[in-house]
Amino acid sequence: MTYTPEAAAEIEEALATLPPLKVEILEAYLLHPFANANAKEFAHHGLARRVGVLLQCVINVFHIIPPGQVEPISTESRNSAEINIHAFYIGVFGSLDNLARIWTLEKNVTRPNGKPLANRDIGLTPDYVHVRGSLTPAMQGYLDGMADWFAYLIGFRHSLAHRVPLYIPPHTVSNANVDRYNAIEQERWQAIRGHDYARADELDREQAGLTSFRAWITRSPNEEPRPVGFHPQMIADFRTVHEVAMRFIADLRAP
């Protein structure tokens, strides 16, 4: 996941395409003549606010860790980027929930017996059958085709909120260097136990020379064996929120 200079430049250029998408969502939802006051509130104070935060999170991460970053970074910088990534994924999930609430309120979606939907019934992921069943056939087909994306998003959101939070590994070690890296680790602890701190520092420097930085985000290795390159993924996820939001507003505008 080391980007060539050309690929890093392309990712940076892709970032510049996001602000117009934010504006398009805001204009669509802030100017729409909602019939339901609560739907309007979720549009103006839910979705609109979230989209602004999502964009700022992406910008912040790109500023803290540029796509071309290859040198190790400080713990403080990694933590700052992780804070923004955490907020981003909660915001993406929340944006989808806002869209589901806007739709169900504006379209007066109920349970089959006519009773109002409970909060636990409202969402866009596949298990929210009442909401999914109320959508147009085209929207249902579109969301069905996003099953893999929803699974990835649910996995990240639930791990972040309930289990192992998303984190950026401080460094990686190539397969060719793993054995020497582990051997140095043993030698270093022996030096520390023997109070040979000069040797421990020397081994630290050698060990650091075997590592490199990768712009990855991951969670528990038992749940997500393959890390994700967070720069292009955040851009893709923002674009997905935009696409879903614009499809919903088109259906809301339809007679």
N, C-alpha and C positions, 0 to 999 in steps of 0.2 A: 504494500500500500504506500510505497514511496512514489510521489508524483514526479514526472519529468518537469523541467521548467515550463515546457509548453502546456502540459496538462494543468499545472498549478495556475498558470495565467488564464486558462480557459475557465477554471473553477472561480477565480476572482471575477472574471467577466460575467459569469452566470449570476453572481451575487447582485450585480447591477440591474438584473432583470426583475428582481423581486419588488422593489418599491412601487412600480406601476401596478403590479398585481394587488398589492395592499390597497392602493387607491381605488382600484376597480371594485373590490369587495366593499369598501366603505361607501362609495357612491351608490352601489346597488342596494345595500341594506339600510343606509341612513335615509335614502330618498324614497324607499318603497312605502306606499300607503297601506300600512298594516291595518287590518280591521280589528285585531285583537290587541289590547293594550299590553298584555303580558308578553305576547310574541314580539311586539315592538321593543319592550324592555330588554329581552334576551338578544335582540338584534343590535340595539344601540349600546347597551351596557355590558353585554356578554361577548358576542362574536366580535364586534368592532374593537373593543378593548383588547381582546385576546390577539387579534391579528396584528395590532400594533406592537404588542409585547413579543410575539413570535418573530417579527422582523428584527426587532432590536436585539433579541437573543442571537440570531444568526450573525448580525453585524458585530456584536460583541465577541463572539467566538472567533470570527475571522480576524478581528483586531488582536485578540490575545494570542492566538496560535494561527499564523498565516498558513495557507495550504502548502507552501514551500518549506515549512519548518522541518529541519532534519536534525538539528542539534538538540540535546536534552534541554528541557525547560525546568523552571523552578517549581517546587511543590505549590507555591502560592498561585502561580499562573495556571497550573493544571486545575487547582481547586476552583479558581475563578471561571475557567472554561466549563468545568463540570456543573457549577451552579447554573450557568446559562443553559446548558444542555438539559439539565433537570427541568428547569422552568419551561423550556421549549416543548419537551415531550408531554408534560402535564397540560400545556396550552394547546397542543395539537389535539389531544384527546378531548379536552374541554370544548374546543371549537366544534367538534363533531357532535358532542352532546347539545351544545347550543343550537346547532342546526336542527337536530331532532326535536328539540323543544319548540323552536320557532314553527316548524312544520306541523307538529301535533296540535299546537294551540291555534294556529291560523286556520287549519283545516278541520278543527274540532274532531280529532281522532279519539275514539273511545274503544273500550273493550267490546267484544261481540254482544255482551248483554246491555250495552249502552252506558255503563258506568265509566267515569273518568279514568284515565290511565294514572297509575301511581308513579311516583318518581322512579321506582325500580323498574318500571316498564318502558322507560324512555331512553333511547340511545340508537346508534346507527350500526353497531356491530351485529353480526348475524343472529345472535341470540335474542334480539329485541323484535320478536315476531309481529307484534301489533303494529309497530312503526313500519317495519319493512313491508308488511302486507298492505299498508295504506298508501304506499308510494305508487307512482305510475309504473307501468310495465317496463318502460325504458330505464327509469331510475333503478328499479329492482335489478334489472339485468346488469346495469353498470356497476352497482355495488356488489353483486354476486361475483363479478369479474375481478374484484379487488380483495378476494379472500386472503391471498397471501400477504398483502399489505396490512390488512386488519390484524392478521395473526401476529405479524412482526410488531405492530404498534401495541397490541394488547400485551404481548410478552414484555416489551420495554416498560410500558406504563405500570404493569402489575409488579414487576421486579423492583422498579424504582420506588413504588409506594409501599410495598409490603415485604420485600425480601432483600436481595442484594442490590444496592443502588448502582446506577451506571457510573463507570469510572474510566479515566484515561490512563492506561498503563504508563508508568514513568519511563520505561525503556523496553526494548525488545532485544533478544539475543538470537542470532542466526543459528541454524542447525550446526554449522561448521564450528561455532564457538561455544556451544553448550557445554561440552565436556570440560574445556579449560575454565569456563566461567564457574562451573560447579566445584572444580578442584580448587580454584582460588578462594571460593567461599569457605571451604573447609580450612585452608591454610590461614585465611584471615582470622577465623575464630580461634585457631590455635595460637596465633600471634597475640591476640587480645587476651586470651587466658594466661599466656606467659608474660603479659605486660610489655610485650615488644611492640609498642605503638608506632614506632618508626616503620617497622616492617608491615604492620597493618595498613598504614597510610600508603605505603608503596604498592601493596596488593590492591587497595581500593582504586588507585589510579590505573593499574593494569586492567582490573575488572571493568572499569568505566570505559576503557578503550575498546572493549569487546561488544559494547552495546550501541544501539542507535534508537532514535525516536521515530515513532509512527503515529500519525494522527488517527488513532483508533478510539472507538468507544466500545465498551464491553460490559458484561455483568458477570454472574457466576460462570466459570468455565464449565460447570456441570450442566448449565442450562443453555448457554450460547457459546458453542465451541469456536465459532468464527466471529471475530470482531468486525465492526462496521466502520468504514471510513466516514467520519462524521461531517466533513465539509460537504461532499456531494449529497449525502443522505439528508441533511437538513434542508438543502436547497430543494431536493426532490419532494420532501414532505411538505414544505411550504407551498410548492406548486400544486401538490395534491389537495391541500386544504382549499386553495383558490379554485381548483377545478370543481371540487364537490360543491363548494358554496355557490358558484355560478350556475351549476346545474340545478341546484335547489331554487335559486331565485327565478330561474326561467320557468320552473314548474309552478312557483307561487304566482307568477305574473299571468300564467295561462288561465283562461276562463274555467 
